[in-house]
């Protein structure tokens, strides 16, 4: 029998109604959103003498005034508030972030009017990055309960000298009743050349893979999310050879890690642009346990890049690119030089 499928959105529930002519069966599913967003230099206006934040001060190169800082907060919160709408009526359940200076900017972010009612809670640790940019994690306490969190150092040496970079932020918690594991990343940039810096990103992938393997050794069907600005595309060596991702969900049993963004990248979709070429650095890679509909709880439904028209530069040097905060040192009151990425998870609601 062929199924007639319709989508109905009610409150925060995503209902997939599959009506079979023989059984008149109805299935109802709940939806949750998992996202990642590079906020492009969300700095406050206070001089932190322990890091190199001088350009983001009122008298710095960017003339980073309290007014500009507030506009940046408003813009970032506005984007976050819209990711996944109208499907996600109450917004993303969890959100990884990168390029934030400290906990204070996160505290200022979550109280912005557009997202204040979500009551996002913060998980953040200072990293050893010389500029002071860190990764972080926001969660809606109605949807997610943290159990464990910790920074895991990404230790890289360049000519026997340690190169300090962002830690990997590990979180274990309950998404409703599902135990999930999240790694938030911001792997080293391509500054100095893609080939020269590739080993540093490979190190980030190896670290994440080691964590994945350790979790799977205990729980083979562990629900794991490796997310972040990876500074590599889904087809690069770091993802394919070291994190060992596959692009076809049917092949996930081979490596245990599925990257839904690889197929999107091959079709020309991107999350950031450089020299008139699109990249898809912002990814959410999931374990086999997330892809199995037969498992209890949430499983993968769909991946997206949030690239609405208002996030796209309309004029100037970066026309067609993500509408960034600065063009060089010229302030243009944009958003970020990256689009957010997010995925839908669904689980069947069983009648009692």
C-alpha positions, 0 to 999 in steps of 0.5 A: 500500500502507498502511504499518503504523508502530510506534515502538520505542525502544532505547538512544539510538536512535529506531527507526521501523519502516515495514513494507511488505507488498510489500518488507518494508522496514525503516527505522531512525532516530536521534533528537536533542533540541534544547531551550530553558529560561528558568531564572527568575533563576538567581543565585548568592549572591555580590555582583557589584558590576558588576550589579544583583544585590542582591535575590539575596543572603542579606541581599537582598529575596529572602533568597537563601541558599546553601541556596535556591540549592542547591535551585534548582540541584537543581530546574533540573537535575531538569527538564533531566534529564527533558525528552524522556524516555523517547524521548531516553534520553541527554537533550537534545543541546543546550539554550539557556538564559536568565536565568542570572547568570554562568558559575559558576551554569552550572558549578554546574548541570551537576555536579548529580547528575541530569545530571552523567553527561551531561557538559554543556559550556558556552558563555557570554558576559557580556551588558550587561544591567543585571541581569546575566542572560545567555543560554547554551548547553549541549551534550553533547560525545558529540552536538555539537561546537562550531566557532564561537560569539560574542555578537552585540549587540542594539543598541536605542535608546529616545529616543536613549538606548541600552537595554542588553539580552541579546546574541544568542548564536550557535553553529555546530557539528556535531550528529553530522555535521550542520552546524547554526547556533543563535541563543539569544535573550532579547528585551526584556520587555514591562515598560512595556507590550506596544505600547510595548516591541514595537519592541525585540522587533522589533529582536531579530527583525530581527537574527536575520533578518539572520543567517538571510539571511546564512547562507542566502545562503551555504548555502540549505539551512542548518540554522538554529535561532532559539530563546529566550524571545522575550517575544512569542507566535508570532502577534506582529509580531516573529515574523510580520513581521520574522523572517517565520515560517510556521505550516504546514510546507508553506509554509516555502519562502515565507520559509524559516522554520517556527514549529511553536509557532504552531499549538500557541499557536492551540490554547491551549498555552502556556509561561508565564502572566500575569494568567490568560492563557497565552502561548507565549514560549518557541519554537524556530523552524527553517529550511527546511533543517531541515524537509526529509526529503530532505536528508542528516542530521537533520530536524524530527519534532515540537515539544513544551512540557515541562509535566509535572504536577509543574511546575504550581502547585497552590495560591495566586495562581498556581494552574495556572501554571508552579510558580515559585521565588517568589510575589512575594518569598515563596520557594516552592521551585518551578522556573521561571515558564516551561516548557521547549520542545524539538523532536525531530530524526530521521535515517535510519540507513543500513545499510553 
